[in-house]
């Protein structure tokens, strides 16, 4: 068991404990690591997936040029997320999901370019 200490701007010390790669004791560390702790399947969304979701919502609520730009942002952000999952996912299901998502994006964008 190792102990990390960090000081805040007010000079207080905050100590968190982590065990060999396991999440620390703070709620934020546990949420970022994912659930279940031993083999994370569910994690908090990262900025790329949040941007992709925002782009999709905007695309669904708009039309014309605005919809095209929103869909472009959606596909770009989702590509970044999928690449990060494929390269640096926490376990193999995350990496497989990233690979499948990249393949789906390639197919989807290819079909839209032909149409």
N, C-alpha and C positions, 0 to 999 in steps of 0.2 A: 504494500500500500504506500503510495507516494502522496505527498501533500504539496499543493501549490499555494503560494500566497501572492496576492496582488493588492496594491494600495489604491484607494480611490482618491479623487481630488481633495477630499476633506481630510485625508491622512489616516482613515480607518483601514484596517486590514480585513480582507475577506478571504477566508480559507475554504477551499474546496478539496474534496478528497476523490481521487480516481484510483481504480484498481486495474492495472494492466490493460489499458485501452477501453475499459468500461466507462460509462458516463460518470461524471462527478455527481455531487450531491445536490447541486442547484437544479431547480425545475427547468431553467433554460437549457442547461447542458443535457439533461435527460431528453428534452423535447427535440433538440437539434440532433442528438445521436439517433433517435428513432425508437420504435417499439416493435417487438420486444427487444430488450437490451442485449440479449445474447446474440440475436440474429435480426437486425433491424429490417423490417419490411415497410413500415409506415414512418415517414419523416415529415418534418415541417417543409413547406414548399420554399424553394430558393428563389432569388429574384428573377431568374430566367423563366421559370414556370409561372410566376405571378404576372410577368409581362405578357407571356403567351396567352394566359387566361384573359387579361385585359384586352388584348388585341382581338380575341375571339368574340368577346362580349360586344365590343365596338362594331365589329364586322356584322354581327347578327342584328344590331340595332340601326345600321346605316345602309346606304345604297350608293351606287355610282362610284365615283373616284374615292370617296371616303372609305367605302367598303374594300376597295382594292388595296389601299394603303394599310388599312387595319389587318387585312389578311396577310399582306407582306410582312408586317410586324409580327403577326402570330407565327408564321412559318419560320421567320428568322429566330425569334426567341425560342421556339420549340426545338429548332435545330441545335441551338447552343445548349439547351438543357439535355437533349438526347446525346450530344457529343460528350458532355461532361459525365453523364451517367455511364456511357459506354467505356470511356477511358478511366474514370475514377469513381465508379459506383462502389457503395459500401460492401456489396456482395454480388454473387452471380445473378440473382433475379433482377437487380437494378441494371446490371450491365446488359443482360439480354433484352430488357425493356428498352434501353437506350438504342440498341442495335435494331430492334424491330421498328422503333419509332423513326429512326433515320431512314430505313428502307421504305416505310409508309410515306414519309415526306418526299422522298425521291420519286416515288410512283405518282403521288398526288400532284406534285408540281409539274412533273412531266406530262400528265394528262391535261392539266390546265394550259400548258404552253402549246400543246397540239391543237386544242379546241379553239 
